[in-house]
Amino acid sequence: MSTTDPFALLRATAAVQRLDEELTVRPGDRRRERAYLVHRAALADRAVPALAEVEDPATSEQDAEDTARRLLEHDRAHATGRGPVPAADTRWDTDARGYARQEHAAAVLDEHDQEHARG
């Protein structure tokens, strides 16, 4: 299944919405805030090709860059990165979306491991 598959994007959008709602109920929860930022940045990145049909590609590209940058700044401020290359690494200064991809891959792996530990 493609990462730009409409159903995969719809599921990712619903997951991001749930995380956003949880943050509204529990503001200030840094763990939930980070989960939201990771999944929101990944969704914005994956949606760029699909949104090109309905909006100026520069708009979705900028959203992907901005959300990835928010994640990077969060992880730099709180030392909460989970991927193999730390947020402090200067390579991310010019590749925030690459950082978001790394962190999303780590988050998905963590979530997968947690599911298997429970079940």
C-alpha positions in Angstrom: 0.0 0.0 0.0 1.3 3.4 -1.0 1.9 6.0 1.7 -0.1 8.4 -0.4 -3.0 5.9 -0.7 -6.2 7.9 0.0 -7.4 5.5 2.7 -3.9 5.5 4.4 -4.0 9.3 4.4 -7.5 9.3 5.8 -6.5 6.9 8.6 -3.5 9.1 9.4 -5.6 12.2 9.4 -8.1 10.6 11.9 -5.2 9.5 14.1 -3.7 13.1 14.1 -7.2 14.5 14.9 -7.5 12.1 17.9 -4.1 13.2 19.2 -5.1 16.8 18.8 -8.2 16.2 20.8 -6.2 14.5 23.5 -4.0 17.6 23.7 -7.0 19.8 24.1 -8.2 17.7 27.1 -4.7 17.3 28.6 -2.7 20.5 27.6 0.9 20.5 28.6 1.5 16.8 28.3 4.8 16.8 26.5 4.6 13.1 25.6 1.3 13.5 23.8 2.4 16.8 22.3 5.4 15.0 20.8 3.3 12.2 19.5 1.0 14.7 17.8 4.0 16.6 16.3 5.5 13.3 15.0 2.3 12.1 13.4 1.2 15.6 12.1 4.6 16.1 10.5 4.5 12.7 8.8 1.0 13.3 7.6 1.9 16.7 6.1 4.9 15.2 4.4 2.9 12.2 3.0 0.0 14.4 1.8 2.1 16.7 -0.4 1.6 14.7 -3.6 -2.1 14.1 -3.0 -2.8 17.8 -2.2 -1.1 19.0 -5.4 -4.4 18.2 -7.1 -6.4 20.6 -5.0 -4.0 23.4 -3.9 -0.9 25.2 -4.9 1.9 22.7 -4.2 3.9 25.5 -2.4 1.2 25.5 0.3 1.4 21.9 1.2 5.2 21.9 0.9 5.4 24.8 3.3 3.0 23.1 5.7 5.2 19.9 5.6 8.3 22.0 6.3 6.7 24.0 9.1 5.4 21.0 10.9 8.7 19.1 10.6 10.5 22.2 11.9 8.1 22.3 14.9 9.0 18.7 15.7 12.7 19.3 15.3 12.6 22.3 17.6 10.6 20.4 20.2 13.0 17.6 20.2 16.0 19.9 20.4 14.5 21.8 23.3 13.5 18.6 25.2 16.0 16.0 24.0 13.1 13.7 23.1 14.3 12.4 19.7 14.0 8.6 19.3 15.7 8.0 15.9 19.4 7.1 15.4 20.5 10.6 14.4 19.9 13.1 17.3 17.9 16.2 16.7 21.0 18.3 17.6 22.8 17.0 14.5 23.4 19.9 12.1 22.3 17.9 9.1 18.7 18.5 10.2 19.1 22.3 9.9 18.5 21.9 6.2 16.4 18.7 6.2 13.7 19.0 8.8 11.4 16.8 6.8 14.1 14.1 6.8 14.2 14.4 10.5 10.4 14.0 10.7 10.6 10.9 8.5 13.2 9.4 10.8 11.2 10.1 13.9 8.0 8.8 12.4 9.7 5.5 11.5 11.0 5.2 15.1 7.5 6.0 16.5 5.8 3.4 14.2 8.4 0.8 15.3 7.9 1.7 19.0 4.1 1.5 18.6 4.4 -1.9 16.8 6.6 -3.2 19.6 4.2 -2.0 22.2 1.3 -3.7 20.5 3.1 -7.0 20.3 4.2 -6.8 24.0 0.5 -6.4 25.0 -0.9 -9.1 22.8 
